[in-house]
Amino acid sequence: MPAHHGQLPLFKRLSPGRWTAVVWGGAMVFAYVDQVFTLPGENVRDDRITPGFDLAYVSWPILLGATGLVLTACRLLPRRPLLAYPLLLLGSVLGASVLGQAAEFPLVQFLAPDVALYFVAAAETRRTSGCAAGMALVVLVIPSTVRLSQGGSIDTAAQLALALTVFVAWLLGNSARRARVHAEQAEAQAATQAVTGERLRIARELHDIVAHTIGIVALQAGAARLVIDTQPDRAREALGEVEKASRETLSGLRRMLGALREADSEGAPLHEAPGLADVDALAAATTAAGVRVVVEWHGQRRPLPLDVDLSAYRIVQEAVTNVVRHADARSCLVRIDNQDAELALEITDTGHGPGTGSGTGYGLVGMRERITLLHGEFAAGPRPGGGFRVTVRLPLPLPQSALPESPTAVAS
């Protein structure tokens, strides 16, 4: 039966302490079963050969004490690992002593400390997990050293294998900790980049919405001031254009703020996005303000991807705004060329103002950011014969009619 959707796997449902307790209990059961099925002659106690495991030799108080120590250690393991781990080691030593195996730990008796060491290394700092690993190695070395000092012998290979399991458990846990830290850092970095990208997107939209309107308002207000005494009708008309542009910009800002307040608006357009279809209206408004804008369309006009359409309009808008505010020009030319593989834009003027070729203005920065996001090409600078030129190339998906026919279609 498939697992319930969203249900954690068993490994993650059990806490580190419970996993350690389960492994220790399983190891003890295995060790006792192994002793019960010991063949005659293999078990020697008090210089007497016994047929198998004899419950009479079990020290039940020691076994209960070992169990209590291990369970206490398992409860403390997530919060106080450096206190829990020695308790776990002591409980494991007592549990092995009940079976007469404290002098040389068998592998199964040391599984619980290894499992606990993995969780400690995965959750705690390297210093804390290193201390725990050192405790485990000390527990392995001291009984063997005492036995050798008394003239006994030990299974060196088995003891080295146990020490190797300690190192492997620590290494696996430390690797898991490093992977988790790396994932957390990557997630935090991605969140920071997302916030930064969203701030830049909002900044570009605010600049593009406001900058053009401010330029138009400045032109119309200046014209009205010059003729308010001699030509009041023209002044009234100019002030009407100022009011219209201001209201449209205010409406756009309100839509943007409304979108920002919505919880599900991340990644969505900040307001009703304009496109190249609005360039003619942009040209008419700018021309009415006193700077003639001529728009030339080339190629076959077709629907564009939304991000390309918005960015193309914003680039034209910003370039025209720069002409109005900086170029001191009476006219500019906007050339829009719809090709199969790309959209080409060129905005030129014949002004003699300072321009924005230095690249220090936010407008050119915003243009470059938009083009970079769309993997296009951007250039802006003074023209050799005077004036300023902005050129843009944006890659486009091929129209359906230009796509090669599939082998199936050809065969049919």
N, C-alpha and C positions, 0 to 999 in steps of 0.2 A: 504494500500500500504506500503510495507516495506521501512524503512528509507534508504536513499542513503548510500552506503558503505563509512565509514570514517566520516559521518556527526555526529557532536556532538549532544547529547540530549538537549532538550529545557532548562533544568536546567542549563547546562553549556554554552549554547549559549548566554543567557542573563547575563549581568554583575550584580554584587551585587546592584549597584545603580539603574539599571532598574528594578530589582526585587522589590526593596523597593518602587520605584515609582508606580509600578503596584499594589502592595499590598495596598499602601496608597490610591490610586485612587479607587480601588475596595471597600475598607472599607468605604470611604466617600459616594460612590454611594449606598452601602448597608444601611448606616445610614440614608441617605436622603429618600430612598425608604421606609425604616421602619417608618420614620416619616410621610410620605405621607399616609400610610395605618394605621396610628394610629386611633383607634376607638374613636368615640365621647365621650367626658368626660374624656379621658385619658390625654389630653394635656391641661395644664393650663399655661396661660401667662398673666401677669399683673392682677392677681386675676380674670381672665375671662376664662371660659371654651371654647376652640375652637374645631371645629369638626375634625380637623386634622392638618397637617403641613401647615403653612401659609407662603408663600414666602415673605410676607411683613415683616416678622421678620428676614429675612436673611440679614446679613451685608455683602454685596458683596465685599466692599474693604477689609474687614478682611479675607474673603474667598480667594480672589485673593492673598492677602499677604501671607496667609498660604500656598497656592499652590506654590508661588514663593520661599518661604523658603524651602519647602520640595524638590522641584526640584533642588535648589542650593545645598542642603545637599546631594542629591543623586549623583550629579556630583563630589562633594568633597570627598565622602565616601571612594573610593579606595586609595586616596592620603593623605588626612588629616582627619582621622576618628575622632579625638578628637575635631576638629572644626565642622565637618559635623554633628556629633551626637546631640550636643545641638541645632543646627539649626533644625534638624528633630524633636526633642522633642518640640521645640517652635512652629513649624508648626502644629504638631499634637494637641497641646493645643489650638491653635487658631482655628483649624478646628473643634474641639469638642465644643469650646465656641460658635461657630455660631449656633450649635444645642442645646445650653444650657446644655451641658454635661461636661463642664470643671471641675466642682466640683468633679464628680465621673466618671472616665473614664470607658466606657463600653469596653468589651473585644475586639470587632471588631475595635475600634478606636486605640487600642494599638498594633495591629498586625504588623504595619509597623515598629515601634521602635524595636519590638522583632525580626523581620526578619533582620533588619539592625544590631542588636546586635549579631545575629548569625554569620553574615559575618565578623563583626569586630573581634569577638573572634576566628574565623577560620583563619583569615589572620594576625592578629597583635599579639603582645606579651600579656602575661597574665596581665601585669600591665596596658596596654592600654585598653584591653577589660574590666578589672575590673573597671577602671574609667568610662567607658561608662555604665556599669551595675549600678554603683553607681548613675550616673546622672538620669537613668530611675527610680530608686527607690525614689530618691528625688522628682522627678516630681509627682510620685504617692502619696507620703506622705504629701507634703506641702498643696495641696488643701484640703485634708481630715482633716489635722490639723486645718487649718483656719476655716473650716466649723464647726468642733467640738467646737472650741473656741468661735464661735458666737452662740452657743446653738443649732446648727442643729444636724442632725443624718446622719450616713453613713451606707452603706451596707458593714459591716466588711468582710463577707465571700467573696464578690465579689472583694474587694480590696486585700485581701490575695491571691485570685486566680490570680489576675493580677501580684502581686509580684512573685508568683510561676512561671508564664510564663516567667518573666524576668530571673529567675534563670535557668529554663530549657533551654531557648534560649542560655544563656551564656554557660551552661554545654555542650550542643550539639556542639556549635561552638568551644569550647576549646578542646573537644574530637576530632573533625575533624582536628584541628591544630596539636594536638599531633600525630594523625595517619599519617598526611602528613609529619611531621618532622621525625617520625620513618621510614617511607617509604624512605624518602630522605637519611637518614643515612644508611639504609640497602642497598640502591642502590649504595651509595658512597663506602660502605664497600665491596660490591660485585665487584665493578669496581677495587678497590685497590687489592683485592684478585686475580682478573683475571690478572691484570698487574704483580703482584708478581709471580703468577703461570707461566705466559708466560716468565718472566725473568728467572725463574728456569729452564723451559724447554729449553730455548736457551742456558743457562749456561751448562746444562747437555750435550746437543748436541755438543757444542763447545769443552767441555772437552773430550768427547768420541771420537770426530773426530781427535783432535790434539794430545791427550796424547799418544795414541797407536803409531801414526806415529813418534812422537818425540823419543819414546823408540826404535823403529826400526832404525831410523836414527842414534841415539847414538850408538847402537850396530855395525851397518855397518860402520859408520865413525871410530869407535875405531878399528875395524878389519882392515880397510884399512890403518890406520896409522901404525899398527904393521907390515904389510907385504908390504908396498909400496916400500921398497928398495929391499927386497929379493924375493917377488912374485908379481911383478907388475900386472900380469893378474888377480890374485885374488883381488888385490886392485882396479883394474879397474871395476871388476864385482861388488864389494861391493859399489863403488861409483855410479854405474849404478842403484843399488837398492835404494840408497839414493835419487837419482834423480827421480826415478819412484814413490817412496812413497811420496816425496814432491809434485810432480805434482798432484797426486791423491788427496792429502789433500787440495792443493790449489784449485783444481776443486770443491771439496766438499764445501769449504768455499764460493766460488763464487756462487754456487747454493743456499746456505743458505742465503747469503746477497741478492740475487735476490728475493728469496721468501719473505724476510722481507720487501722489498720495495713494494711488491704488496699489494694493499689495501684490497683484499679479502683473504689474506693468513692466517687470524687469525684462529687458531685451526687446520690448515692443516700441514702436514709434512713440516719441514723446507727444505728438499731436498729429493731426491729419497732414500727412507728408505731401509736399508739392512735388512736381516732376518737370521734365522738359516741356510738357504741354503748357506749363504756366510761364514759359520764357517770354512769349509774346506779350502777356499782360505785364510782366516785369519791364519789358522794353517800353511799353506804352507809358507806364507810370514814370519811368526815368526820363523819357522824352518830354513828358508834360512838365517835369521839374526843371527842364532846361538843358539836359545833356541828351543829345539824339543817339538812340541805340538802334542800329540796323542788324537784323537777324537774317542770316542766310542758312537755309536748310539744304543739305546735299544727301544723296542716297535715299533709300526707301525707309520711310518712317514706320517703325513697328514697335510693339510693346516691349519694354525693357524690364529687366529684374528690378524689383522695388529699391534695393540698396543702390544699384547703379543709377537709376532714375533720380533718386533723391540727391545723391552725391553730385551728379552732373548739374542739376539745377542749382545746388548750393555753390558750386564752383563758379558757375556763370554769375550768380547773384553777387558773390564776393568780389569777383573781378570787376563787375560793373560798379559796385560800391567803391572800390579803390579808384576807379576812373573818376567818379563823382567827387570823392573826397580829396584825392591826392594829385591827380594827373593834370588838373587845370585844362582839361580838354573840352571841346564843344560836342564831340561825337566819338563813338566807338563802334567797332564791328564785331559781332558775335557770329562765328562760323561753326555750324553743327553738322558733322558728317557721319551719317549712319552707314557703317560698312558691315560686311558679313561677320567678321571676327572681332571688330572693335568699334568703339565709339570715340571719335576724335572731336575735340573742342579746341577752338582758338579764339581768344578775345584780344583784340588789338585796339590801340588808340594812338592819336598823333599829338598827344599833349606834351608839355614840357615841364611838368611839375616834378617834385622829388621822387615820386613813385614809391614803391615798397620793395624794390629789388634787393635791399639788404637782408631781407628775410627776418627782420626782427619783429614784424607785426604779427598779431595773433591770426589775422586773416590768412596769410600765406602758410603759417604753421598748420592751421585747420585744413587748408587745401591738401597739403602734403600728407597729413594724417589720413584723410579720407582716401586719397589715391593709394597710399601704402596698404590700407586695409583691403582694398579691392585689387591689389597686385597690378596696378597700372603704372603709367609713366607721367611725370609732371616736370614742367620747366616754366620758369618765370624770370623775366629780365628785360632790360632796355632793348629797344630795337636799334639796329645800326643807323637807320634814317631818322631816328627820333621817335619818341613815344615808348610804349610799354607793351609787351606781349606775354600772354599766358597760354600755354599749350598743354593739353591733357590727352592721354590715350588710355582708355579703359577697355580691358578685354571683355568680350561678350560671348555667351554660348551661341553656337551655330544655329541658325534658323532651321526648322524641320526640313525645309526643301533642300537645304545644302548638305544634309547628312547623307553619307554613303548608304546605298541600299544593302540590306543584310543578305547573306547568301540564300536564305530561305525565300526572300522576296524576289531575288533574281531567278531562282529556280522555278518559281511559280509563274 
